[in-house]
Amino acid sequence: QVPLVESGGGLVQAGGSLRLSCAASGRTFRNYAMAWFRQAPGKEREFVAVISSSGGSTIYTDSVKGRFTISRDNGENTVSLQMNSLNAEDTAVYYCAAGPLVSRSAHGMNFWGKGTLVTVSS
């Protein structure tokens, strides 16, 4: 088990920034790829970004490239998502997830946090 707890969500104006964090428990954090997914009201959960276990590889969905940055600190058991130039389409509940391999698919993730709400006002 890898318990995950997200934080950092909130209300921000369009064009603003937020930094989401995900804290993990356990010694095995460094063995997992970590990802962020999001689910907007009335929509399916979608992939946002993923980072490899070492932090050396990252993948982003096209809509956030150049605006969002995923990073991790294996010493602190945390993964972060820096979100800049936010717009209303970024409004969603953001979920942190852990899986054995780098994957864009939610099915590739074994553990999930409960999510943190990001609301972007236009």
N, C-alpha and C positions, 0 to 999 in steps of 0.2 A: 504494500500500500504506500501511496505517496499522497498524503493529504495536502491539498492546495488551497490557499486563501488569497483571494484577490483584494486589492485596495486601490484607491486613487481615483475612482470614478466621481462624477459630479456634473454640475451644470456649467457650461462654458459658452461664450459667444462665438459665432462663426468667425473663423480666422485665428482663434485662440489655440492654446496648447494644453495638453494634459499628459501626465505620466502615470501609467498604470504599473502596479507592481504585483507580483505573485510570489508568495512565500511558501516554500515547501518544507515538509518535515522528513526526517530520515536521512540515512547515510547514502542512499542510492540515487539521490537527485542527479549527481553528475553523470549517471549512466543513461539518462533519458534525454531524448529530444523534447523540447518544450515549444508549445505553440499557443497562439491566441486565435480564438474564434469569436464571432459576434452574431447576435441574433436581434434583428430589428423587429419592431411590432408588426405582426402579421406576416412575417417572412421566415424562411428556413434559416437555420444556423449556417454561417458561411465562414470559410477560412480567411484569416487575416495575415498571419505571419508565423513562421516556424524557424527555430534555431537548433542546430545540431548539438549533441551532448558536449562537445568541446567548445562550442561557440564559433567554430571556424566557418560554418556555412549557414546562410540564411536565405529564405525564400519569402516573397511577399505577393499578395494578390495585387493585380494591376492597379486597382483603384487607390491603393495606399502607397505605392512606390514613390519615393522621393518625399513623402510626408511623414511616414511612420518609420521608427527604428526599433527593432527588437534586440535585446541584449540580455546577457546572463552573467551571474557571479556565482561560480560553483563553490567558492569559499563561504559565501553567505546563504547559499541555497535560495537564490532569488532569480526571477526573470522579470524583465521590465519591457514596457512598450511605450516609447516616447511618441506622442502623437502631436503633430504640428499642422497648422493650416486646416483646422477642423472645419467641416461643413455639416449641414443638416443631415446629409446622407450617412454620416458617421454615427448618428444617434442609434444606440443599441445597447444591449447587455453584452459585456465583453467577458469571455470565459478563458481561463488559463487551462491548459491541458498538457499531459505528459504521455509520451509514447516511446516505444523501443527504437523507432526509426524516424527519420525526417519524412513527414507526410503532410499533404494538403488535406487529407481526408479525415473527417471526424472518426471514422471507423478505425483509423490507425492509432488512435489515442486510447490509452487504458484508464487514465485518471483525469478527473475534472474538478475544477473548483465550482463554487456556487454562482459566480458571476458578480460583476460590478457594473452599475448602470452609468452610461455616458449619455448626456443630453446636450446637444448643440443647438443653441437658439439662433435663429436667422434674423 
